[in-house]
Amino acid sequence: MFWDTLERVNRLRQKAMSDPEFIESAKEHEQTLKQVEQEFEPQRRRKNVSARPKTLADIYQQVEFGNHSNNVEH
């Protein structure tokens, strides 16, 4: 059953590929799809990339590290 279906689909594909009207219709369809994709595809925006990545020193520069109230050192 599978092979019969596969053979039938292949014959229909070959018939369609030899039909100039089908080829023209397929080209028109392709162009329409490209136009629709361009029209409705959201614009990609560039990410704002800083000049250099932040270091841990930059991230924690405003943090003040002090002694714990229980006098335990880590």
C-alpha positions in Angstrom: 0.0 0.0 0.0 2.8 2.4 0.9 4.7 1.7 -2.3 1.6 2.1 -4.4 0.9 5.5 -2.9 4.6 6.5 -3.4 4.6 5.4 -7.0 1.3 7.3 -7.7 2.6 10.5 -6.0 5.9 10.2 -8.0 4.0 9.8 -11.3 1.8 12.9 -10.5 4.9 14.9 -9.5 6.6 14.0 -12.8 3.4 14.9 -14.8 3.2 18.3 -12.9 6.9 19.0 -13.6 6.5 18.5 -17.3 3.4 20.9 -17.4 4.5 24.5 -18.3 1.3 25.9 -16.8 2.1 24.2 -13.5 5.7 25.5 -13.5 4.4 29.1 -14.2 1.9 28.8 -11.4 4.5 27.5 -9.0 6.8 30.5 -9.9 4.0 33.0 -9.3 3.2 31.3 -6.0 6.9 31.5 -4.9 7.0 35.2 -5.7 3.8 35.8 -3.8 5.2 34.0 -0.8 8.4 36.1 -0.9 6.3 39.4 -1.0 4.2 38.3 1.9 7.2 37.3 4.0 8.8 40.7 3.3 5.6 42.6 4.1 4.7 40.8 7.4 8.1 39.8 8.7 9.0 42.0 11.7 12.1 44.2 11.3 15.1 42.8 13.1 16.8 45.3 15.3 20.4 45.3 16.3 21.1 44.7 19.9 22.8 47.5 21.8 26.2 46.1 22.5 28.4 47.9 24.9 32.1 48.6 24.1 33.4 46.1 26.6 31.7 43.5 28.8 31.2 44.3 32.4 33.6 42.9 34.9 32.7 41.8 38.4 34.5 44.8 39.7 32.2 47.0 37.6 29.1 45.2 38.8 30.0 45.3 42.5 31.7 48.7 42.6 28.9 50.4 44.6 28.6 47.5 47.0 30.3 47.9 50.4 31.5 44.6 51.8 31.9 44.6 55.6 32.1 42.4 58.6 29.2 40.1 59.6 27.6 40.9 62.9 28.4 37.4 64.2 32.2 37.9 63.6 32.5 34.8 61.4 35.0 35.0 58.6 34.5 33.2 55.3 
